[in-house]
Amino acid sequence: LYAAQEKWAAAQQAFFEAYSLDNENPDYALNLAVSLDRMGQSRPARDYYEKAVELADKRPASFTTSDVLTRLQALRQLQSS
C-alpha cells in the first residue's frame, strides 16, 4: 500500500519489519531494497538487492533475478563514477 502511494519511508519501515520476521524471504529483501533505492540510499539498497538474489537461489521468488542484477549493475556504475 505504501509503495503504491510512493510513501517510501513508511514502505521501508514496513518492509524492514517483514524482513525482520522472515529474513530468508527473497521478496522481502527485494521490497526493502527497492524502498531504500527510492529513498536515495543506494549503498544499503545494493546490499539488500544482493541478498534478494542470494535468497532467490534457495527459495522461490516473485521476481526475475536478471532484473535485479541489472539494477545492481546500474547502482555499481553510479557509485563508481
Backbone atoms as SQL, in Angstrom:
CREATE TABLE atoms (id INTEGER PRIMARY KEY, chain TEXT, resi INTEGER, resn TEXT, atom TEXT, x REAL, y REAL, z REAL);
INSERT INTO atoms VALUES
  (1, 'A', 1, 'LEU', 'N', 0.823, -1.193, 0.000),
  (2, 'A', 1, 'LEU', 'CA', 0.000, 0.000, 0.000),
  (3, 'A', 1, 'LEU', 'C', 0.872, 1.263, 0.000),
  (4, 'A', 2, 'TYR', 'N', 1.869, 1.297, 0.910),
  (5, 'A', 2, 'TYR', 'CA', 2.728, 2.482, 0.980),
  (6, 'A', 2, 'TYR', 'C', 3.525, 2.672, -0.303),
  (7, 'A', 3, 'ALA', 'N', 4.040, 1.577, -0.850),
  (8, 'A', 3, 'ALA', 'CA', 4.812, 1.674, -2.089),
  (9, 'A', 3, 'ALA', 'C', 3.923, 2.171, -3.224),
  (10, 'A', 4, 'ALA', 'N', 2.716, 1.665, -3.312),
  (11, 'A', 4, 'ALA', 'CA', 1.787, 2.098, -4.364),
  (12, 'A', 4, 'ALA', 'C', 1.487, 3.592, -4.253),
  (13, 'A', 5, 'GLN', 'N', 1.520, 4.103, -3.037),
  (14, 'A', 5, 'GLN', 'CA', 1.273, 5.524, -2.791),
  (15, 'A', 5, 'GLN', 'C', 2.560, 6.338, -2.809),
  (16, 'A', 6, 'GLU', 'N', 3.678, 5.663, -3.076),
  (17, 'A', 6, 'GLU', 'CA', 5.010, 6.278, -3.089),
  (18, 'A', 6, 'GLU', 'C', 5.364, 6.931, -1.750),
  (19, 'A', 7, 'LYS', 'N', 4.915, 6.328, -0.686),
  (20, 'A', 7, 'LYS', 'CA', 5.293, 6.752, 0.670),
  (21, 'A', 7, 'LYS', 'C', 6.449, 5.852, 1.084),
  (22, 'A', 8, 'TRP', 'N', 7.637, 6.173, 0.560),
  (23, 'A', 8, 'TRP', 'CA', 8.776, 5.260, 0.656),
  (24, 'A', 8, 'TRP', 'C', 9.303, 5.074, 2.063),
  (25, 'A', 9, 'ALA', 'N', 9.258, 6.092, 2.903),
  (26, 'A', 9, 'ALA', 'CA', 9.738, 5.927, 4.282),
  (27, 'A', 9, 'ALA', 'C', 8.854, 4.941, 5.042),
  (28, 'A', 10, 'ALA', 'N', 7.557, 5.076, 4.890),
  (29, 'A', 10, 'ALA', 'CA', 6.628, 4.148, 5.548),
  (30, 'A', 10, 'ALA', 'C', 6.762, 2.749, 4.950),
  (31, 'A', 11, 'ALA', 'N', 6.933, 2.691, 3.629),
  (32, 'A', 11, 'ALA', 'CA', 7.121, 1.393, 2.970),
  (33, 'A', 11, 'ALA', 'C', 8.397, 0.727, 3.474),
  (34, 'A', 12, 'GLN', 'N', 9.463, 1.490, 3.567),
  (35, 'A', 12, 'GLN', 'CA', 10.741, 0.937, 4.038),
  (36, 'A', 12, 'GLN', 'C', 10.588, 0.364, 5.433),
  (37, 'A', 13, 'GLN', 'N', 9.903, 1.058, 6.298),
  (38, 'A', 13, 'GLN', 'CA', 9.697, 0.574, 7.661),
  (39, 'A', 13, 'GLN', 'C', 8.890, -0.725, 7.657),
  (40, 'A', 14, 'ALA', 'N', 7.829, -0.774, 6.876),
  (41, 'A', 14, 'ALA', 'CA', 7.005, -1.985, 6.802),
  (42, 'A', 14, 'ALA', 'C', 7.790, -3.147, 6.203),
  (43, 'A', 15, 'PHE', 'N', 8.569, -2.870, 5.166),
  (44, 'A', 15, 'PHE', 'CA', 9.360, -3.929, 4.541),
  (45, 'A', 15, 'PHE', 'C', 10.463, -4.421, 5.477),
  (46, 'A', 16, 'PHE', 'N', 11.047, -3.513, 6.244),
  (47, 'A', 16, 'PHE', 'CA', 12.066, -3.927, 7.203),
  (48, 'A', 16, 'PHE', 'C', 11.462, -4.822, 8.279),
  (49, 'A', 17, 'GLU', 'N', 10.276, -4.481, 8.745),
  (50, 'A', 17, 'GLU', 'CA', 9.604, -5.313, 9.741),
  (51, 'A', 17, 'GLU', 'C', 9.312, -6.703, 9.173),
  (52, 'A', 18, 'ALA', 'N', 8.831, -6.761, 7.945),
  (53, 'A', 18, 'ALA', 'CA', 8.555, -8.059, 7.311),
  (54, 'A', 18, 'ALA', 'C', 9.846, -8.862, 7.163),
  (55, 'A', 19, 'TYR', 'N', 10.906, -8.207, 6.714),
  (56, 'A', 19, 'TYR', 'CA', 12.188, -8.885, 6.541),
  (57, 'A', 19, 'TYR', 'C', 12.726, -9.374, 7.891),
  (58, 'A', 20, 'SER', 'N', 12.515, -8.593, 8.926),
  (59, 'A', 20, 'SER', 'CA', 12.966, -8.996, 10.268),
  (60, 'A', 20, 'SER', 'C', 12.253, -10.262, 10.736),
  (61, 'A', 21, 'LEU', 'N', 11.009, -10.418, 10.328),
  (62, 'A', 21, 'LEU', 'CA', 10.234, -11.601, 10.718),
  (63, 'A', 21, 'LEU', 'C', 10.614, -12.833, 9.899),
  (64, 'A', 22, 'ASP', 'N', 11.090, -12.618, 8.673),
  (65, 'A', 22, 'ASP', 'CA', 11.475, -13.735, 7.803),
  (66, 'A', 22, 'ASP', 'C', 12.617, -13.277, 6.905),
  (67, 'A', 23, 'ASN', 'N', 13.836, -13.323, 7.433),
  (68, 'A', 23, 'ASN', 'CA', 14.983, -12.824, 6.688),
  (69, 'A', 23, 'ASN', 'C', 15.527, -13.819, 5.657),
  (70, 'A', 24, 'GLU', 'N', 14.769, -14.866, 5.398),
  (71, 'A', 24, 'GLU', 'CA', 15.109, -15.810, 4.333),
  (72, 'A', 24, 'GLU', 'C', 14.168, -15.653, 3.134),
  (73, 'A', 25, 'ASN', 'N', 13.284, -14.666, 3.179),
  (74, 'A', 25, 'ASN', 'CA', 12.314, -14.436, 2.118),
  (75, 'A', 25, 'ASN', 'C', 12.910, -13.468, 1.088),
  (76, 'A', 26, 'PRO', 'N', 13.166, -13.948, -0.139),
  (77, 'A', 26, 'PRO', 'CA', 13.784, -13.081, -1.139),
  (78, 'A', 26, 'PRO', 'C', 12.904, -11.889, -1.526),
  (79, 'A', 27, 'ASP', 'N', 11.596, -12.067, -1.512),
  (80, 'A', 27, 'ASP', 'CA', 10.706, -10.962, -1.856),
  (81, 'A', 27, 'ASP', 'C', 10.768, -9.844, -0.824),
  (82, 'A', 28, 'TYR', 'N', 10.880, -10.207, 0.436),
  (83, 'A', 28, 'TYR', 'CA', 11.000, -9.187, 1.481),
  (84, 'A', 28, 'TYR', 'C', 12.308, -8.419, 1.334),
  (85, 'A', 29, 'ALA', 'N', 13.380, -9.120, 1.025),
  (86, 'A', 29, 'ALA', 'CA', 14.674, -8.452, 0.822),
  (87, 'A', 29, 'ALA', 'C', 14.596, -7.510, -0.375),
  (88, 'A', 30, 'LEU', 'N', 13.953, -7.956, -1.441),
  (89, 'A', 30, 'LEU', 'CA', 13.823, -7.104, -2.620),
  (90, 'A', 30, 'LEU', 'C', 12.975, -5.873, -2.323),
  (91, 'A', 31, 'ASN', 'N', 11.849, -6.054, -1.661),
  (92, 'A', 31, 'ASN', 'CA', 10.995, -4.910, -1.326),
  (93, 'A', 31, 'ASN', 'C', 11.746, -3.893, -0.484),
  (94, 'A', 32, 'LEU', 'N', 12.522, -4.371, 0.447),
  (95, 'A', 32, 'LEU', 'CA', 13.319, -3.471, 1.271),
  (96, 'A', 32, 'LEU', 'C', 14.353, -2.745, 0.416),
  (97, 'A', 33, 'ALA', 'N', 14.992, -3.469, -0.488),
  (98, 'A', 33, 'ALA', 'CA', 15.978, -2.853, -1.384),
  (99, 'A', 33, 'ALA', 'C', 15.349, -1.753, -2.231),
  (100, 'A', 34, 'VAL', 'N', 14.196, -2.036, -2.809),
  (101, 'A', 34, 'VAL', 'CA', 13.525, -1.051, -3.663),
  (102, 'A', 34, 'VAL', 'C', 13.161, 0.195, -2.870),
  (103, 'A', 35, 'SER', 'N', 12.646, 0.011, -1.668),
  (104, 'A', 35, 'SER', 'CA', 12.263, 1.185, -0.873),
  (105, 'A', 35, 'SER', 'C', 13.484, 2.022, -0.519),
  (106, 'A', 36, 'LEU', 'N', 14.586, 1.381, -0.157),
  (107, 'A', 36, 'LEU', 'CA', 15.817, 2.122, 0.143),
  (108, 'A', 36, 'LEU', 'C', 16.342, 2.828, -1.107),
  (109, 'A', 37, 'ASP', 'N', 16.281, 2.141, -2.230),
  (110, 'A', 37, 'ASP', 'CA', 16.719, 2.706, -3.506),
  (111, 'A', 37, 'ASP', 'C', 15.908, 3.950, -3.838),
  (112, 'A', 38, 'ARG', 'N', 14.599, 3.871, -3.687),
  (113, 'A', 38, 'ARG', 'CA', 13.718, 5.002, -3.987),
  (114, 'A', 38, 'ARG', 'C', 13.960, 6.191, -3.064),
  (115, 'A', 39, 'MET', 'N', 14.487, 5.911, -1.873),
  (116, 'A', 39, 'MET', 'CA', 14.774, 6.976, -0.910),
  (117, 'A', 39, 'MET', 'C', 16.193, 7.512, -1.082),
  (118, 'A', 40, 'GLY', 'N', 16.913, 7.018, -2.102),
  (119, 'A', 40, 'GLY', 'CA', 18.255, 7.514, -2.368),
  (120, 'A', 40, 'GLY', 'C', 19.342, 6.894, -1.520),
  (121, 'A', 41, 'GLN', 'N', 19.034, 5.802, -0.851),
  (122, 'A', 41, 'GLN', 'CA', 20.015, 5.122, -0.002),
  (123, 'A', 41, 'GLN', 'C', 20.602, 3.947, -0.793),
  (124, 'A', 42, 'SER', 'N', 21.434, 4.289, -1.765),
  (125, 'A', 42, 'SER', 'CA', 21.888, 3.285, -2.726),
  (126, 'A', 42, 'SER', 'C', 22.787, 2.208, -2.127),
  (127, 'A', 43, 'ARG', 'N', 23.629, 2.550, -1.172),
  (128, 'A', 43, 'ARG', 'CA', 24.522, 1.527, -0.607),
  (129, 'A', 43, 'ARG', 'C', 23.748, 0.441, 0.140),
  (130, 'A', 44, 'PRO', 'N', 22.880, 0.794, 1.106),
  (131, 'A', 44, 'PRO', 'CA', 22.107, -0.274, 1.754),
  (132, 'A', 44, 'PRO', 'C', 21.160, -0.961, 0.776),
  (133, 'A', 45, 'ALA', 'N', 20.639, -0.228, -0.208),
  (134, 'A', 45, 'ALA', 'CA', 19.777, -0.849, -1.216),
  (135, 'A', 45, 'ALA', 'C', 20.552, -1.930, -1.957),
  (136, 'A', 46, 'ARG', 'N', 21.770, -1.622, -2.315),
  (137, 'A', 46, 'ARG', 'CA', 22.618, -2.592, -3.014),
  (138, 'A', 46, 'ARG', 'C', 22.791, -3.860, -2.189),
  (139, 'A', 47, 'ASP', 'N', 23.023, -3.688, -0.903),
  (140, 'A', 47, 'ASP', 'CA', 23.194, -4.852, -0.020),
  (141, 'A', 47, 'ASP', 'C', 21.952, -5.746, -0.030),
  (142, 'A', 48, 'TYR', 'N', 20.780, -5.127, 0.031),
  (143, 'A', 48, 'TYR', 'CA', 19.543, -5.918, 0.053),
  (144, 'A', 48, 'TYR', 'C', 19.203, -6.495, -1.319),
  (145, 'A', 49, 'TYR', 'N', 19.561, -5.783, -2.388),
  (146, 'A', 49, 'TYR', 'CA', 19.401, -6.385, -3.723),
  (147, 'A', 49, 'TYR', 'C', 20.257, -7.650, -3.821),
  (148, 'A', 50, 'GLU', 'N', 21.499, -7.556, -3.353),
  (149, 'A', 50, 'GLU', 'CA', 22.390, -8.717, -3.381),
  (150, 'A', 50, 'GLU', 'C', 21.828, -9.856, -2.538),
  (151, 'A', 51, 'LYS', 'N', 21.299, -9.520, -1.384),
  (152, 'A', 51, 'LYS', 'CA', 20.703, -10.525, -0.504),
  (153, 'A', 51, 'LYS', 'C', 19.488, -11.168, -1.170),
  (154, 'A', 52, 'ALA', 'N', 18.676, -10.387, -1.840),
  (155, 'A', 52, 'ALA', 'CA', 17.494, -10.917, -2.527),
  (156, 'A', 52, 'ALA', 'C', 17.895, -11.937, -3.585),
  (157, 'A', 53, 'VAL', 'N', 18.939, -11.624, -4.347),
  (158, 'A', 53, 'VAL', 'CA', 19.418, -12.555, -5.378),
  (159, 'A', 53, 'VAL', 'C', 19.931, -13.833, -4.730),
  (160, 'A', 54, 'GLU', 'N', 20.690, -13.682, -3.664),
  (161, 'A', 54, 'GLU', 'CA', 21.223, -14.842, -2.937),
  (162, 'A', 54, 'GLU', 'C', 20.087, -15.725, -2.409),
  (163, 'A', 55, 'LEU', 'N', 19.081, -15.105, -1.816),
  (164, 'A', 55, 'LEU', 'CA', 17.965, -15.859, -1.259),
  (165, 'A', 55, 'LEU', 'C', 17.109, -16.523, -2.345),
  (166, 'A', 56, 'ALA', 'N', 17.036, -15.887, -3.504),
  (167, 'A', 56, 'ALA', 'CA', 16.242, -16.446, -4.605),
  (168, 'A', 56, 'ALA', 'C', 16.842, -17.746, -5.132),
  (169, 'A', 57, 'ASP', 'N', 18.112, -17.973, -4.848),
  (170, 'A', 57, 'ASP', 'CA', 18.739, -19.247, -5.226),
  (171, 'A', 57, 'ASP', 'C', 18.283, -20.378, -4.314),
  (172, 'A', 58, 'LYS', 'N', 17.770, -20.021, -3.136),
  (173, 'A', 58, 'LYS', 'CA', 17.399, -21.018, -2.136),
  (174, 'A', 58, 'LYS', 'C', 15.893, -21.198, -1.991),
  (175, 'A', 59, 'ARG', 'N', 15.141, -20.208, -2.428),
  (176, 'A', 59, 'ARG', 'CA', 13.698, -20.190, -2.172),
  (177, 'A', 59, 'ARG', 'C', 13.001, -19.491, -3.333),
  (178, 'A', 60, 'PRO', 'N', 11.808, -19.917, -3.708),
  (179, 'A', 60, 'PRO', 'CA', 11.099, -19.256, -4.813),
  (180, 'A', 60, 'PRO', 'C', 10.885, -17.764, -4.547),
  (181, 'A', 61, 'ALA', 'N', 10.972, -16.999, -5.614),
  (182, 'A', 61, 'ALA', 'CA', 10.788, -15.549, -5.521),
  (183, 'A', 61, 'ALA', 'C', 9.813, -15.101, -6.602),
  (184, 'A', 62, 'SER', 'N', 9.198, -13.966, -6.381),
  (185, 'A', 62, 'SER', 'CA', 8.235, -13.448, -7.351),
  (186, 'A', 62, 'SER', 'C', 8.884, -12.500, -8.351),
  (187, 'A', 63, 'PHE', 'N', 10.201, -12.409, -8.339),
  (188, 'A', 63, 'PHE', 'CA', 10.916, -11.513, -9.240),
  (189, 'A', 63, 'PHE', 'C', 11.888, -12.297, -10.110),
  (190, 'A', 64, 'THR', 'N', 12.330, -11.653, -11.155),
  (191, 'A', 64, 'THR', 'CA', 13.316, -12.230, -12.052),
  (192, 'A', 64, 'THR', 'C', 14.699, -11.775, -11.609),
  (193, 'A', 65, 'THR', 'N', 15.538, -12.719, -11.315),
  (194, 'A', 65, 'THR', 'CA', 16.879, -12.402, -10.819),
  (195, 'A', 65, 'THR', 'C', 17.643, -11.495, -11.787),
  (196, 'A', 66, 'SER', 'N', 17.485, -11.725, -13.074),
  (197, 'A', 66, 'SER', 'CA', 18.213, -10.910, -14.058),
  (198, 'A', 66, 'SER', 'C', 17.836, -9.433, -13.955),
  (199, 'A', 67, 'ASP', 'N', 16.581, -9.133, -13.640),
  (200, 'A', 67, 'ASP', 'CA', 16.172, -7.731, -13.467),
  (201, 'A', 67, 'ASP', 'C', 16.881, -7.097, -12.273),
  (202, 'A', 68, 'VAL', 'N', 17.006, -7.852, -11.202),
  (203, 'A', 68, 'VAL', 'CA', 17.679, -7.339, -10.009),
  (204, 'A', 68, 'VAL', 'C', 19.162, -7.142, -10.297),
  (205, 'A', 69, 'LEU', 'N', 19.760, -8.074, -10.996),
  (206, 'A', 69, 'LEU', 'CA', 21.180, -7.954, -11.350),
  (207, 'A', 69, 'LEU', 'C', 21.431, -6.741, -12.247),
  (208, 'A', 70, 'THR', 'N', 20.483, -6.444, -13.126),
  (209, 'A', 70, 'THR', 'CA', 20.601, -5.249, -13.974),
  (210, 'A', 70, 'THR', 'C', 20.594, -3.988, -13.120),
  (211, 'A', 71, 'ARG', 'N', 19.709, -3.931, -12.142),
  (212, 'A', 71, 'ARG', 'CA', 19.660, -2.757, -11.252),
  (213, 'A', 71, 'ARG', 'C', 20.926, -2.661, -10.417),
  (214, 'A', 72, 'LEU', 'N', 21.423, -3.789, -9.944),
  (215, 'A', 72, 'LEU', 'CA', 22.673, -3.792, -9.181),
  (216, 'A', 72, 'LEU', 'C', 23.820, -3.227, -10.012),
  (217, 'A', 73, 'GLN', 'N', 23.900, -3.636, -11.259),
  (218, 'A', 73, 'GLN', 'CA', 24.959, -3.135, -12.143),
  (219, 'A', 73, 'GLN', 'C', 24.846, -1.629, -12.317),
  (220, 'A', 74, 'ALA', 'N', 23.627, -1.136, -12.482),
  (221, 'A', 74, 'ALA', 'CA', 23.417, 0.314, -12.629),
  (222, 'A', 74, 'ALA', 'C', 23.857, 1.048, -11.365),
  (223, 'A', 75, 'LEU', 'N', 23.529, 0.519, -10.197),
  (224, 'A', 75, 'LEU', 'CA', 23.959, 1.160, -8.946),
  (225, 'A', 75, 'LEU', 'C', 25.471, 1.156, -8.816),
  (226, 'A', 76, 'ARG', 'N', 26.105, 0.072, -9.182),
  (227, 'A', 76, 'ARG', 'CA', 27.575, -0.007, -9.126),
  (228, 'A', 76, 'ARG', 'C', 28.204, 1.040, -10.041),
  (229, 'A', 77, 'GLN', 'N', 27.638, 1.203, -11.222),
  (230, 'A', 77, 'GLN', 'CA', 28.167, 2.200, -12.162),
  (231, 'A', 77, 'GLN', 'C', 27.995, 3.606, -11.623),
  (232, 'A', 78, 'LEU', 'N', 26.858, 3.876, -11.015),
  (233, 'A', 78, 'LEU', 'CA', 26.620, 5.193, -10.423),
  (234, 'A', 78, 'LEU', 'C', 27.592, 5.491, -9.292),
  (235, 'A', 79, 'GLN', 'N', 27.861, 4.486, -8.485),
  (236, 'A', 79, 'GLN', 'CA', 28.738, 4.682, -7.333),
  (237, 'A', 79, 'GLN', 'C', 30.202, 4.793, -7.732),
  (238, 'A', 80, 'SER', 'N', 30.568, 4.227, -8.877),
  (239, 'A', 80, 'SER', 'CA', 31.969, 4.283, -9.291),
  (240, 'A', 80, 'SER', 'C', 32.274, 5.539, -10.104),
  (241, 'A', 81, 'SER', 'N', 31.253, 6.282, -10.492),
  (242, 'A', 81, 'SER', 'CA', 31.501, 7.494, -11.294),
  (243, 'A', 81, 'SER', 'C', 31.579, 8.731, -10.452);
